[in-house]
C-alpha cells in the first residue's frame, strides 16, 4: 500500500480521527486533483478540474482539522465521486 493510500485510509476510517494535520489533508486533496485557492484569512478553498469546491477553515495556531471538518471533507469527496 502506498503512502497516500495509507493516508486516505487513516483519514476515512470509522470513527473519524479526532484531528488530522492540515498538510496531510492538502496532500489528499491534491491527490484527487484539487488545487488550493487563496481565500481571505484562514478560509481556504479547494477546487478540482470540474470546478467542484471544498471550503475549509484553517485553524491557527494549531493547524489541524477537527472531527467535524474531516467528516465534511470525506462527504464532499464521496459526493464528488472520489471515494466510495
mmCIF file of the N, C-alpha and C atoms, coordinates in Angstrom:
data_MODEL
# 
_entry.id   MODEL 
# 
loop_
_atom_site.group_PDB 
_atom_site.id 
_atom_site.type_symbol 
_atom_site.label_atom_id 
_atom_site.label_alt_id 
_atom_site.label_comp_id 
_atom_site.label_asym_id 
_atom_site.label_entity_id 
_atom_site.label_seq_id 
_atom_site.pdbx_PDB_ins_code 
_atom_site.Cartn_x 
_atom_site.Cartn_y 
_atom_site.Cartn_z 
_atom_site.occupancy 
_atom_site.B_iso_or_equiv 
_atom_site.pdbx_formal_charge 
_atom_site.auth_seq_id 
_atom_site.auth_comp_id 
_atom_site.auth_asym_id 
_atom_site.auth_atom_id 
_atom_site.pdbx_PDB_model_num 
ATOM 1   N N  . UNK A 1 1  ? 0.844   -1.167 0.000   1.00 0.00 ? 1  UNK A N  1 
ATOM 2   C CA . UNK A 1 1  ? 0.000   0.000  0.000   1.00 0.00 ? 1  UNK A CA 1 
ATOM 3   C C  . UNK A 1 1  ? 0.900   1.245  0.000   1.00 0.00 ? 1  UNK A C  1 
ATOM 4   N N  . UNK A 1 2  ? 0.590   2.192  -0.877  1.00 0.00 ? 2  UNK A N  1 
ATOM 5   C CA . UNK A 1 2  ? 1.395   3.404  -0.974  1.00 0.00 ? 2  UNK A CA 1 
ATOM 6   C C  . UNK A 1 2  ? 1.116   4.329  0.217   1.00 0.00 ? 2  UNK A C  1 
ATOM 7   N N  . UNK A 1 3  ? 1.991   5.313  0.397   1.00 0.00 ? 3  UNK A N  1 
ATOM 8   C CA . UNK A 1 3  ? 1.826   6.262  1.497   1.00 0.00 ? 3  UNK A CA 1 
ATOM 9   C C  . UNK A 1 3  ? 0.511   7.022  1.385   1.00 0.00 ? 3  UNK A C  1 
ATOM 10  N N  . UNK A 1 4  ? 0.170   7.460  0.175   1.00 0.00 ? 4  UNK A N  1 
ATOM 11  C CA . UNK A 1 4  ? -1.065  8.236  0.002   1.00 0.00 ? 4  UNK A CA 1 
ATOM 12  C C  . UNK A 1 4  ? -2.281  7.357  0.259   1.00 0.00 ? 4  UNK A C  1 
ATOM 13  N N  . UNK A 1 5  ? -2.245  6.109  -0.160  1.00 0.00 ? 5  UNK A N  1 
ATOM 14  C CA . UNK A 1 5  ? -3.371  5.207  0.104   1.00 0.00 ? 5  UNK A CA 1 
ATOM 15  C C  . UNK A 1 5  ? -3.537  4.970  1.601   1.00 0.00 ? 5  UNK A C  1 
ATOM 16  N N  . UNK A 1 6  ? -2.427  4.832  2.313   1.00 0.00 ? 6  UNK A N  1 
ATOM 17  C CA . UNK A 1 6  ? -2.467  4.663  3.764   1.00 0.00 ? 6  UNK A CA 1 
ATOM 18  C C  . UNK A 1 6  ? -3.024  5.922  4.429   1.00 0.00 ? 6  UNK A C  1 
ATOM 19  N N  . UNK A 1 7  ? -2.614  7.065  3.937   1.00 0.00 ? 7  UNK A N  1 
ATOM 20  C CA . UNK A 1 7  ? -3.098  8.329  4.465   1.00 0.00 ? 7  UNK A CA 1 
ATOM 21  C C  . UNK A 1 7  ? -4.612  8.464  4.258   1.00 0.00 ? 7  UNK A C  1 
ATOM 22  N N  . UNK A 1 8  ? -5.089  8.106  3.066   1.00 0.00 ? 8  UNK A N  1 
ATOM 23  C CA . UNK A 1 8  ? -6.523  8.168  2.773   1.00 0.00 ? 8  UNK A CA 1 
ATOM 24  C C  . UNK A 1 8  ? -7.285  7.185  3.658   1.00 0.00 ? 8  UNK A C  1 
ATOM 25  N N  . UNK A 1 9  ? -6.727  5.997  3.850   1.00 0.00 ? 9  UNK A N  1 
ATOM 26  C CA . UNK A 1 9  ? -7.354  5.005  4.720   1.00 0.00 ? 9  UNK A CA 1 
ATOM 27  C C  . UNK A 1 9  ? -7.484  5.533  6.148   1.00 0.00 ? 9  UNK A C  1 
ATOM 28  N N  . UNK A 1 10 ? -6.430  6.148  6.665   1.00 0.00 ? 10 UNK A N  1 
ATOM 29  C CA . UNK A 1 10 ? -6.471  6.732  8.010   1.00 0.00 ? 10 UNK A CA 1 
ATOM 30  C C  . UNK A 1 10 ? -7.495  7.860  8.086   1.00 0.00 ? 10 UNK A C  1 
ATOM 31  N N  . UNK A 1 11 ? -7.568  8.676  7.046   1.00 0.00 ? 11 UNK A N  1 
ATOM 32  C CA . UNK A 1 11 ? -8.467  9.827  7.009   1.00 0.00 ? 11 UNK A CA 1 
ATOM 33  C C  . UNK A 1 11 ? -9.931  9.414  6.971   1.00 0.00 ? 11 UNK A C  1 
ATOM 34  N N  . UNK A 1 12 ? -10.231 8.315  6.290   1.00 0.00 ? 12 UNK A N  1 
ATOM 35  C CA . UNK A 1 12 ? -11.625 7.910  6.076   1.00 0.00 ? 12 UNK A CA 1 
ATOM 36  C C  . UNK A 1 12 ? -12.109 6.831  7.041   1.00 0.00 ? 12 UNK A C  1 
ATOM 37  N N  . UNK A 1 13 ? -11.314 6.478  8.031   1.00 0.00 ? 13 UNK A N  1 
ATOM 38  C CA . UNK A 1 13 ? -11.712 5.394  8.932   1.00 0.00 ? 13 UNK A CA 1 
ATOM 39  C C  . UNK A 1 13 ? -12.915 5.797  9.777   1.00 0.00 ? 13 UNK A C  1 
ATOM 40  N N  . UNK A 1 14 ? -13.592 4.782  10.269  1.00 0.00 ? 14 UNK A N  1 
ATOM 41  C CA . UNK A 1 14 ? -14.735 4.978  11.158  1.00 0.00 ? 14 UNK A CA 1 
ATOM 42  C C  . UNK A 1 14 ? -14.368 4.469  12.528  1.00 0.00 ? 14 UNK A C  1 
ATOM 43  N N  . UNK A 1 15 ? -14.566 5.174  13.595  1.00 0.00 ? 15 UNK A N  1 
ATOM 44  C CA . UNK A 1 15 ? -14.960 6.587  13.611  1.00 0.00 ? 15 UNK A CA 1 
ATOM 45  C C  . UNK A 1 15 ? -13.836 7.470  13.083  1.00 0.00 ? 15 UNK A C  1 
ATOM 46  N N  . UNK A 1 16 ? -14.181 8.682  12.654  1.00 0.00 ? 16 UNK A N  1 
ATOM 47  C CA . UNK A 1 16 ? -13.169 9.571  12.092  1.00 0.00 ? 16 UNK A CA 1 
ATOM 48  C C  . UNK A 1 16 ? -12.092 9.909  13.123  1.00 0.00 ? 16 UNK A C  1 
ATOM 49  N N  . UNK A 1 17 ? -10.901 10.224 12.664  1.00 0.00 ? 17 UNK A N  1 
ATOM 50  C CA . UNK A 1 17 ? -9.857  10.647 13.606  1.00 0.00 ? 17 UNK A CA 1 
ATOM 51  C C  . UNK A 1 17 ? -10.299 11.922 14.329  1.00 0.00 ? 17 UNK A C  1 
ATOM 52  N N  . UNK A 1 18 ? -9.812  12.114 15.528  1.00 0.00 ? 18 UNK A N  1 
ATOM 53  C CA . UNK A 1 18 ? -10.187 13.300 16.318  1.00 0.00 ? 18 UNK A CA 1 
ATOM 54  C C  . UNK A 1 18 ? -9.626  14.583 15.712  1.00 0.00 ? 18 UNK A C  1 
ATOM 55  N N  . UNK A 1 19 ? -8.469  14.488 15.117  1.00 0.00 ? 19 UNK A N  1 
ATOM 56  C CA . UNK A 1 19 ? -7.889  15.612 14.391  1.00 0.00 ? 19 UNK A CA 1 
ATOM 57  C C  . UNK A 1 19 ? -6.919  15.068 13.346  1.00 0.00 ? 19 UNK A C  1 
ATOM 58  N N  . UNK A 1 20 ? -6.584  15.903 12.402  1.00 0.00 ? 20 UNK A N  1 
ATOM 59  C CA . UNK A 1 20 ? -5.742  15.474 11.291  1.00 0.00 ? 20 UNK A CA 1 
ATOM 60  C C  . UNK A 1 20 ? -4.938  16.683 10.840  1.00 0.00 ? 20 UNK A C  1 
ATOM 61  N N  . UNK A 1 21 ? -3.665  16.498 10.560  1.00 0.00 ? 21 UNK A N  1 
ATOM 62  C CA . UNK A 1 21 ? -2.788  17.613 10.185  1.00 0.00 ? 21 UNK A CA 1 
ATOM 63  C C  . UNK A 1 21 ? -3.233  18.257 8.868   1.00 0.00 ? 21 UNK A C  1 
ATOM 64  N N  . UNK A 1 22 ? -3.203  19.569 8.839   1.00 0.00 ? 22 UNK A N  1 
ATOM 65  C CA . UNK A 1 22 ? -3.608  20.331 7.651   1.00 0.00 ? 22 UNK A CA 1 
ATOM 66  C C  . UNK A 1 22 ? -2.812  19.897 6.424   1.00 0.00 ? 22 UNK A C  1 
ATOM 67  N N  . UNK A 1 23 ? -1.513  19.745 6.575   1.00 0.00 ? 23 UNK A N  1 
ATOM 68  C CA . UNK A 1 23 ? -0.655  19.387 5.447   1.00 0.00 ? 23 UNK A CA 1 
ATOM 69  C C  . UNK A 1 23 ? -1.049  18.033 4.852   1.00 0.00 ? 23 UNK A C  1 
ATOM 70  N N  . UNK A 1 24 ? -1.478  17.111 5.701   1.00 0.00 ? 24 UNK A N  1 
ATOM 71  C CA . UNK A 1 24 ? -1.890  15.781 5.243   1.00 0.00 ? 24 UNK A CA 1 
ATOM 72  C C  . UNK A 1 24 ? -3.195  15.864 4.450   1.00 0.00 ? 24 UNK A C  1 
ATOM 73  N N  . UNK A 1 25 ? -4.112  16.705 4.896   1.00 0.00 ? 25 UNK A N  1 
ATOM 74  C CA . UNK A 1 25 ? -5.378  16.890 4.177   1.00 0.00 ? 25 UNK A CA 1 
ATOM 75  C C  . UNK A 1 25 ? -5.114  17.513 2.812   1.00 0.00 ? 25 UNK A C  1 
ATOM 76  N N  . UNK A 1 26 ? -4.204  18.470 2.763   1.00 0.00 ? 26 UNK A N  1 
ATOM 77  C CA . UNK A 1 26 ? -3.854  19.100 1.483   1.00 0.00 ? 26 UNK A CA 1 
ATOM 78  C C  . UNK A 1 26 ? -3.270  18.050 0.531   1.00 0.00 ? 26 UNK A C  1 
ATOM 79  N N  . UNK A 1 27 ? -2.437  17.138 1.035   1.00 0.00 ? 27 UNK A N  1 
ATOM 80  C CA . UNK A 1 27 ? -1.884  16.064 0.201   1.00 0.00 ? 27 UNK A CA 1 
ATOM 81  C C  . UNK A 1 27 ? -3.003  15.206 -0.388  1.00 0.00 ? 27 UNK A C  1 
ATOM 82  N N  . UNK A 1 28 ? -3.990  14.859 0.435   1.00 0.00 ? 28 UNK A N  1 
ATOM 83  C CA . UNK A 1 28 ? -5.117  14.042 -0.019  1.00 0.00 ? 28 UNK A CA 1 
ATOM 84  C C  . UNK A 1 28 ? -5.898  14.780 -1.100  1.00 0.00 ? 28 UNK A C  1 
ATOM 85  N N  . UNK A 1 29 ? -6.202  16.040 -0.861  1.00 0.00 ? 29 UNK A N  1 
ATOM 86  C CA . UNK A 1 29 ? -6.972  16.805 -1.840  1.00 0.00 ? 29 UNK A CA 1 
ATOM 87  C C  . UNK A 1 29 ? -6.198  16.975 -3.147  1.00 0.00 ? 29 UNK A C  1 
ATOM 88  N N  . UNK A 1 30 ? -4.898  17.197 -3.072  1.00 0.00 ? 30 UNK A N  1 
ATOM 89  C CA . UNK A 1 30 ? -4.084  17.289 -4.298  1.00 0.00 ? 30 UNK A CA 1 
ATOM 90  C C  . UNK A 1 30 ? -4.093  15.969 -5.068  1.00 0.00 ? 30 UNK A C  1 
ATOM 91  N N  . UNK A 1 31 ? -4.045  14.871 -4.338  1.00 0.00 ? 31 UNK A N  1 
ATOM 92  C CA . UNK A 1 31 ? -4.079  13.553 -4.966  1.00 0.00 ? 31 UNK A CA 1 
ATOM 93  C C  . UNK A 1 31 ? -5.354  13.394 -5.807  1.00 0.00 ? 31 UNK A C  1 
ATOM 94  N N  . UNK A 1 32 ? -6.458  13.940 -5.312  1.00 0.00 ? 32 UNK A N  1 
ATOM 95  C CA . UNK A 1 32 ? -7.726  13.843 -6.031  1.00 0.00 ? 32 UNK A CA 1 
ATOM 96  C C  . UNK A 1 32 ? -7.929  14.988 -7.025  1.00 0.00 ? 32 UNK A C  1 
ATOM 97  N N  . UNK A 1 33 ? -6.902  15.794 -7.259  1.00 0.00 ? 33 UNK A N  1 
ATOM 98  C CA . UNK A 1 33 ? -6.960  16.817 -8.304  1.00 0.00 ? 33 UNK A CA 1 
ATOM 99  C C  . UNK A 1 33 ? -7.445  18.181 -7.862  1.00 0.00 ? 33 UNK A C  1 
ATOM 100 N N  . UNK A 1 34 ? -7.453  18.456 -6.576  1.00 0.00 ? 34 UNK A N  1 
ATOM 101 C CA . UNK A 1 34 ? -7.885  19.763 -6.080  1.00 0.00 ? 34 UNK A CA 1 
ATOM 102 C C  . UNK A 1 34 ? -6.687  20.694 -5.933  1.00 0.00 ? 34 UNK A C  1 
ATOM 103 N N  . UNK A 1 35 ? -6.886  21.934 -6.346  1.00 0.00 ? 35 UNK A N  1 
ATOM 104 C CA . UNK A 1 35 ? -5.887  22.974 -6.161  1.00 0.00 ? 35 UNK A CA 1 
ATOM 105 C C  . UNK A 1 35 ? -6.385  23.922 -5.081  1.00 0.00 ? 35 UNK A C  1 
ATOM 106 N N  . UNK A 1 36 ? -5.475  24.391 -4.262  1.00 0.00 ? 36 UNK A N  1 
ATOM 107 C CA . UNK A 1 36 ? -5.848  25.315 -3.201  1.00 0.00 ? 36 UNK A CA 1 
ATOM 108 C C  . UNK A 1 36 ? -5.822  26.728 -3.741  1.00 0.00 ? 36 UNK A C  1 
ATOM 109 N N  . UNK A 1 37 ? -6.928  27.434 -3.583  1.00 0.00 ? 37 UNK A N  1 
ATOM 110 C CA . UNK A 1 37 ? -7.004  28.845 -3.943  1.00 0.00 ? 37 UNK A CA 1 
ATOM 111 C C  . UNK A 1 37 ? -6.898  29.644 -2.662  1.00 0.00 ? 37 UNK A C  1 
ATOM 112 N N  . UNK A 1 38 ? -6.259  30.771 -2.740  1.00 0.00 ? 38 UNK A N  1 
ATOM 113 C CA . UNK A 1 38 ? -6.109  31.591 -1.546  1.00 0.00 ? 38 UNK A CA 1 
ATOM 114 C C  . UNK A 1 38 ? -7.436  32.279 -1.247  1.00 0.00 ? 38 UNK A C  1 
ATOM 115 N N  . UNK A 1 39 ? -7.877  32.115 -0.036  1.00 0.00 ? 39 UNK A N  1 
ATOM 116 C CA . UNK A 1 39 ? -9.064  32.807 0.432   1.00 0.00 ? 39 UNK A CA 1 
ATOM 117 C C  . UNK A 1 39 ? -8.629  33.959 1.315   1.00 0.00 ? 39 UNK A C  1 
ATOM 118 N N  . UNK A 1 40 ? -9.604  34.605 1.888   1.00 0.00 ? 40 UNK A N  1 
ATOM 119 C CA . UNK A 1 40 ? -9.261  35.698 2.788   1.00 0.00 ? 40 UNK A CA 1 
ATOM 120 C C  . UNK A 1 40 ? -9.024  35.134 4.182   1.00 0.00 ? 40 UNK A C  1 
ATOM 121 N N  . UNK A 1 41 ? -7.890  35.439 4.739   1.00 0.00 ? 41 UNK A N  1 
ATOM 122 C CA . UNK A 1 41 ? -7.568  34.982 6.088   1.00 0.00 ? 41 UNK A CA 1 
ATOM 123 C C  . UNK A 1 41 ? -7.414  33.482 6.161   1.00 0.00 ? 41 UNK A C  1 
ATOM 124 N N  . UNK A 1 42 ? -8.118  32.873 7.095   1.00 0.00 ? 42 UNK A N  1 
ATOM 125 C CA . UNK A 1 42 ? -7.965  31.441 7.327   1.00 0.00 ? 42 UNK A CA 1 
ATOM 126 C C  . UNK A 1 42 ? -8.952  30.599 6.518   1.00 0.00 ? 42 UNK A C  1 
ATOM 127 N N  . UNK A 1 43 ? -9.797  31.227 5.720   1.00 0.00 ? 43 UNK A N  1 
ATOM 128 C CA . UNK A 1 43 ? -10.717 30.475 4.865   1.00 0.00 ? 43 UNK A CA 1 
ATOM 129 C C  . UNK A 1 43 ? -9.977  30.026 3.616   1.00 0.00 ? 43 UNK A C  1 
ATOM 130 N N  . UNK A 1 44 ? -10.023 28.733 3.344   1.00 0.00 ? 44 UNK A N  1 
ATOM 131 C CA . UNK A 1 44 ? -9.324  28.169 2.192   1.00 0.00 ? 44 UNK A CA 1 
ATOM 132 C C  . UNK A 1 44 ? -10.322 27.466 1.284   1.00 0.00 ? 44 UNK A C  1 
ATOM 133 N N  . UNK A 1 45 ? -10.088 27.584 -0.002  1.00 0.00 ? 45 UNK A N  1 
ATOM 134 C CA . UNK A 1 45 ? -10.953 26.968 -0.998  1.00 0.00 ? 45 UNK A CA 1 
ATOM 135 C C  . UNK A 1 45 ? -10.116 26.029 -1.848  1.00 0.00 ? 45 UNK A C  1 
ATOM 136 N N  . UNK A 1 46 ? -10.642 24.822 -2.061  1.00 0.00 ? 46 UNK A N  1 
ATOM 137 C CA . UNK A 1 46 ? -10.010 23.835 -2.920  1.00 0.00 ? 46 UNK A CA 1 
ATOM 138 C C  . UNK A 1 46 ? -10.961 23.567 -4.076  1.00 0.00 ? 46 UNK A C  1 
ATOM 139 N N  . UNK A 1 47 ? -10.438 23.579 -5.298  1.00 0.00 ? 47 UNK A N  1 
ATOM 140 C CA . UNK A 1 47 ? -11.261 23.403 -6.493  1.00 0.00 ? 47 UNK A CA 1 
ATOM 141 C C  . UNK A 1 47 ? -10.618 22.350 -7.376  1.00 0.00 ? 47 UNK A C  1 
ATOM 142 N N  . UNK A 1 48 ? -11.448 21.434 -7.912  1.00 0.00 ? 48 UNK A N  1 
ATOM 143 C CA . UNK A 1 48 ? -10.913 20.413 -8.819  1.00 0.00 ? 48 UNK A CA 1 
ATOM 144 C C  . UNK A 1 48 ? -11.137 20.831 -10.268 1.00 0.00 ? 48 UNK A C  1 
ATOM 145 N N  . UNK A 1 49 ? -10.750 19.979 -11.197 1.00 0.00 ? 49 UNK A N  1 
ATOM 146 C CA . UNK A 1 49 ? -10.857 20.282 -12.619 1.00 0.00 ? 49 UNK A CA 1 
ATOM 147 C C  . UNK A 1 49 ? -12.278 20.453 -13.119 1.00 0.00 ? 49 UNK A C  1 
ATOM 148 N N  . UNK A 1 50 ? -13.245 19.916 -12.388 1.00 0.00 ? 50 UNK A N  1 
ATOM 149 C CA . UNK A 1 50 ? -14.655 20.060 -12.754 1.00 0.00 ? 50 UNK A CA 1 
ATOM 150 C C  . UNK A 1 50 ? -15.314 21.227 -12.024 1.00 0.00 ? 50 UNK A C  1 
ATOM 151 N N  . UNK A 1 51 ? -14.496 22.071 -11.404 1.00 0.00 ? 51 UNK A N  1 
ATOM 152 C CA . UNK A 1 51 ? -14.942 23.250 -10.664 1.00 0.00 ? 51 UNK A CA 1 
ATOM 153 C C  . UNK A 1 51 ? -15.780 22.913 -9.433  1.00 0.00 ? 51 UNK A C  1 
ATOM 154 N N  . UNK A 1 52 ? -15.560 21.718 -8.866  1.00 0.00 ? 52 UNK A N  1 
ATOM 155 C CA . UNK A 1 52 ? -16.219 21.358 -7.610  1.00 0.00 ? 52 UNK A CA 1 
ATOM 156 C C  . UNK A 1 52 ? -15.364 21.893 -6.475  1.00 0.00 ? 52 UNK A C  1 
ATOM 157 N N  . UNK A 1 53 ? -16.027 22.451 -5.472  1.00 0.00 ? 53 UNK A N  1 
ATOM 158 C CA . UNK A 1 53 ? -15.313 23.155 -4.416  1.00 0.00 ? 53 UNK A CA 1 
ATOM 159 C C  . UNK A 1 53 ? -15.440 22.459 -3.068  1.00 0.00 ? 53 UNK A C  1 
ATOM 160 N N  . UNK A 1 54 ? -14.380 22.594 -2.277  1.00 0.00 ? 54 UNK A N  1 
ATOM 161 C CA . UNK A 1 54 ? -14.398 22.208 -0.871  1.00 0.00 ? 54 UNK A CA 1 
ATOM 162 C C  . UNK A 1 54 ? -13.862 23.408 -0.108  1.00 0.00 ? 54 UNK A C  1 
ATOM 163 N N  . UNK A 1 55 ? -14.659 23.915 0.834   1.00 0.00 ? 55 UNK A N  1 
ATOM 164 C CA . UNK A 1 55 ? -14.273 25.083 1.615   1.00 0.00 ? 55 UNK A CA 1 
ATOM 165 C C  . UNK A 1 55 ? -13.920 24.645 3.024   1.00 0.00 ? 55 UNK A C  1 
ATOM 166 N N  . UNK A 1 56 ? -12.789 25.141 3.524   1.00 0.00 ? 56 UNK A N  1 
ATOM 167 C CA . UNK A 1 56 ? -12.327 24.780 4.856   1.00 0.00 ? 56 UNK A CA 1 
ATOM 168 C C  . UNK A 1 56 ? -11.797 25.999 5.590   1.00 0.00 ? 56 UNK A C  1 
ATOM 169 N N  . UNK A 1 57 ? -11.868 25.923 6.903   1.00 0.00 ? 57 UNK A N  1 
ATOM 170 C CA . UNK A 1 57 ? -11.258 26.930 7.758   1.00 0.00 ? 57 UNK A CA 1 
ATOM 171 C C  . UNK A 1 57 ? -9.971  26.342 8.311   1.00 0.00 ? 57 UNK A C  1 
ATOM 172 N N  . UNK A 1 58 ? -8.862  27.005 8.059   1.00 0.00 ? 58 UNK A N  1 
ATOM 173 C CA . UNK A 1 58 ? -7.574  26.549 8.589   1.00 0.00 ? 58 UNK A CA 1 
ATOM 174 C C  . UNK A 1 58 ? -7.403  27.154 9.977   1.00 0.00 ? 58 UNK A C  1 
ATOM 175 N N  . UNK A 1 59 ? -7.397  26.276 10.961  1.00 0.00 ? 59 UNK A N  1 
ATOM 176 C CA . UNK A 1 59 ? -7.255  26.723 12.340  1.00 0.00 ? 59 UNK A CA 1 
ATOM 177 C C  . UNK A 1 59 ? -5.843  27.238 12.584  1.00 0.00 ? 59 UNK A C  1 
ATOM 178 N N  . UNK A 1 60 ? -5.728  28.157 13.530  1.00 0.00 ? 60 UNK A N  1 
ATOM 179 C CA . UNK A 1 60 ? -4.420  28.653 13.894  1.00 0.00 ? 60 UNK A CA 1 
ATOM 180 C C  . UNK A 1 60 ? -4.406  28.989 15.371  1.00 0.00 ? 60 UNK A C  1 
ATOM 181 N N  . UNK A 1 61 ? -3.349  28.859 16.052  1.00 0.00 ? 61 UNK A N  1 
ATOM 182 C CA . UNK A 1 61 ? -2.035  28.442 15.578  1.00 0.00 ? 61 UNK A CA 1 
ATOM 183 C C  . UNK A 1 61 ? -1.942  26.940 15.340  1.00 0.00 ? 61 UNK A C  1 
ATOM 184 N N  . UNK A 1 62 ? -2.899  26.168 15.881  1.00 0.00 ? 62 UNK A N  1 
ATOM 185 C CA . UNK A 1 62 ? -2.914  24.716 15.701  1.00 0.00 ? 62 UNK A CA 1 
ATOM 186 C C  . UNK A 1 62 ? -3.544  24.408 14.348  1.00 0.00 ? 62 UNK A C  1 
ATOM 187 N N  . UNK A 1 63 ? -2.752  24.005 13.373  1.00 0.00 ? 63 UNK A N  1 
ATOM 188 C CA . UNK A 1 63 ? -3.275  23.796 12.023  1.00 0.00 ? 63 UNK A CA 1 
ATOM 189 C C  . UNK A 1 63 ? -3.684  22.336 11.801  1.00 0.00 ? 63 UNK A C  1 
ATOM 190 N N  . UNK A 1 64 ? -4.688  21.902 12.558  1.00 0.00 ? 64 UNK A N  1 
ATOM 191 C CA . UNK A 1 64 ? -5.269  20.580 12.357  1.00 0.00 ? 64 UNK A CA 1 
ATOM 192 C C  . UNK A 1 64 ? -6.745  20.744 12.030  1.00 0.00 ? 64 UNK A C  1 
ATOM 193 N N  . UNK A 1 65 ? -7.314  19.729 11.392  1.00 0.00 ? 65 UNK A N  1 
ATOM 194 C CA . UNK A 1 65 ? -8.745  19.718 11.164  1.00 0.00 ? 65 UNK A CA 1 
ATOM 195 C C  . UNK A 1 65 ? -9.401  18.973 12.311  1.00 0.00 ? 65 UNK A C  1 
ATOM 196 N N  . UNK A 1 66 ? -10.534 19.461 12.721  1.00 0.00 ? 66 UNK A N  1 
ATOM 197 C CA . UNK A 1 66 ? -11.293 18.794 13.767  1.00 0.00 ? 66 UNK A CA 1 
ATOM 198 C C  . UNK A 1 66 ? -12.158 17.702 13.147  1.00 0.00 ? 66 UNK A C  1 
ATOM 199 N N  . UNK A 1 67 ? -12.728 16.873 14.000  1.00 0.00 ? 67 UNK A N  1 
ATOM 200 C CA . UNK A 1 67 ? -13.505 15.723 13.534  1.00 0.00 ? 67 UNK A CA 1 
ATOM 201 C C  . UNK A 1 67 ? -14.622 16.130 12.575  1.00 0.00 ? 67 UNK A C  1 
ATOM 202 N N  . UNK A 1 68 ? -15.367 17.181 12.884  1.00 0.00 ? 68 UNK A N  1 
ATOM 203 C CA . UNK A 1 68 ? -16.480 17.574 12.010  1.00 0.00 ? 68 UNK A CA 1 
ATOM 204 C C  . UNK A 1 68 ? -15.986 18.018 10.638  1.00 0.00 ? 68 UNK A C  1 
ATOM 205 N N  . UNK A 1 69 ? -14.790 18.653 10.577  1.00 0.00 ? 69 UNK A N  1 
ATOM 206 C CA . UNK A 1 69 ? -14.238 19.067 9.289   1.00 0.00 ? 69 UNK A CA 1 
ATOM 207 C C  . UNK A 1 69 ? -13.823 17.854 8.461   1.00 0.00 ? 69 UNK A C  1 
ATOM 208 N N  . UNK A 1 70 ? -13.281 16.857 9.126   1.00 0.00 ? 70 UNK A N  1 
ATOM 209 C CA . UNK A 1 70 ? -12.888 15.624 8.446   1.00 0.00 ? 70 UNK A CA 1 
ATOM 210 C C  . UNK A 1 70 ? -14.108 14.959 7.835   1.00 0.00 ? 70 UNK A C  1 
ATOM 211 N N  . UNK A 1 71 ? -15.186 14.889 8.605   1.00 0.00 ? 71 UNK A N  1 
ATOM 212 C CA . UNK A 1 71 ? -16.428 14.294 8.107   1.00 0.00 ? 71 UNK A CA 1 
ATOM 213 C C  . UNK A 1 71 ? -16.928 15.060 6.880   1.00 0.00 ? 71 UNK A C  1 
ATOM 214 N N  . UNK A 1 72 ? -16.874 16.381 6.933   1.00 0.00 ? 72 UNK A N  1 
ATOM 215 C CA . UNK A 1 72 ? -17.318 17.187 5.788   1.00 0.00 ? 72 UNK A CA 1 
ATOM 216 C C  . UNK A 1 72 ? -16.476 16.940 4.544   1.00 0.00 ? 72 UNK A C  1 
ATOM 217 N N  . UNK A 1 73 ? -15.160 16.826 4.696   1.00 0.00 ? 73 UNK A N  1 
ATOM 218 C CA . UNK A 1 73 ? -14.280 16.583 3.544   1.00 0.00 ? 73 UNK A CA 1 
ATOM 219 C C  . UNK A 1 73 ? -14.546 15.193 2.971   1.00 0.00 ? 73 UNK A C  1 
ATOM 220 N N  . UNK A 1 74 ? -14.699 14.186 3.843   1.00 0.00 ? 74 UNK A N  1 
ATOM 221 C CA . UNK A 1 74 ? -14.983 12.823 3.363   1.00 0.00 ? 74 UNK A CA 1 
ATOM 222 C C  . UNK A 1 74 ? -16.309 12.800 2.618   1.00 0.00 ? 74 UNK A C  1 
ATOM 223 N N  . UNK A 1 75 ? -17.326 13.484 3.152   1.00 0.00 ? 75 UNK A N  1 
ATOM 224 C CA . UNK A 1 75 ? -18.624 13.545 2.469   1.00 0.00 ? 75 UNK A CA 1 
ATOM 225 C C  . UNK A 1 75 ? -18.505 14.217 1.108   1.00 0.00 ? 75 UNK A C  1 
ATOM 226 N N  . UNK A 1 76 ? -17.742 15.311 1.032   1.00 0.00 ? 76 UNK A N  1 
ATOM 227 C CA . UNK A 1 76 ? -17.564 16.012 -0.245  1.00 0.00 ? 76 UNK A CA 1 
ATOM 228 C C  . UNK A 1 76 ? -16.827 15.141 -1.245  1.00 0.00 ? 76 UNK A C  1 
ATOM 229 N N  . UNK A 1 77 ? -15.758 14.476 -0.813  1.00 0.00 ? 77 UNK A N  1 
ATOM 230 C CA . UNK A 1 77 ? -15.007 13.606 -1.720  1.00 0.00 ? 77 UNK A CA 1 
ATOM 231 C C  . UNK A 1 77 ? -15.862 12.431 -2.194  1.00 0.00 ? 77 UNK A C  1 
ATOM 232 N N  . UNK A 1 78 ? -16.729 11.933 -1.338  1.00 0.00 ? 78 UNK A N  1 
ATOM 233 C CA . UNK A 1 78 ? -17.644 10.858 -1.725  1.00 0.00 ? 78 UNK A CA 1 
ATOM 234 C C  . UNK A 1 78 ? -18.664 11.375 -2.727  1.00 0.00 ? 78 UNK A C  1 
ATOM 235 N N  . UNK A 1 79 ? -19.254 12.528 -2.431  1.00 0.00 ? 79 UNK A N  1 
ATOM 236 C CA . UNK A 1 79 ? -20.243 13.132 -3.323  1.00 0.00 ? 79 UNK A CA 1 
ATOM 237 C C  . UNK A 1 79 ? -19.642 13.448 -4.694  1.00 0.00 ? 79 UNK A C  1 
ATOM 238 N N  . UNK A 1 80 ? -18.383 13.863 -4.713  1.00 0.00 ? 80 UNK A N  1 
ATOM 239 C CA . UNK A 1 80 ? -17.705 14.193 -5.970  1.00 0.00 ? 80 UNK A CA 1 
ATOM 240 C C  . UNK A 1 80 ? -17.178 12.957 -6.705  1.00 0.00 ? 80 UNK A C  1 
ATOM 241 N N  . UNK A 1 81 ? -17.379 11.768 -6.133  1.00 0.00 ? 81 UNK A N  1 
ATOM 242 C CA . UNK A 1 81 ? -17.019 10.531 -6.809  1.00 0.00 ? 81 UNK A CA 1 
ATOM 243 C C  . UNK A 1 81 ? -15.601 10.054 -6.600  1.00 0.00 ? 81 UNK A C  1 
ATOM 244 N N  . UNK A 1 82 ? -14.890 10.648 -5.647  1.00 0.00 ? 82 UNK A N  1 
ATOM 245 C CA . UNK A 1 82 ? -13.502 10.244 -5.403  1.00 0.00 ? 82 UNK A CA 1 
ATOM 246 C C  . UNK A 1 82 ? -13.388 9.088  -4.415  1.00 0.00 ? 82 UNK A C  1 
ATOM 247 N N  . UNK A 1 83 ? -14.354 8.976  -3.528  1.00 0.00 ? 83 UNK A N  1 
ATOM 248 C CA . UNK A 1 83 ? -14.368 7.898  -2.529  1.00 0.00 ? 83 UNK A CA 1 
ATOM 249 C C  . UNK A 1 83 ? -15.655 7.107  -2.655  1.00 0.00 ? 83 UNK A C  1 
ATOM 250 N N  . UNK A 1 84 ? -15.598 5.866  -2.198  1.00 0.00 ? 84 UNK A N  1 
ATOM 251 C CA . UNK A 1 84 ? -16.803 5.018  -2.238  1.00 0.00 ? 84 UNK A CA 1 
ATOM 252 C C  . UNK A 1 84 ? -17.454 4.974  -0.894  1.00 0.00 ? 84 UNK A C  1 
# 
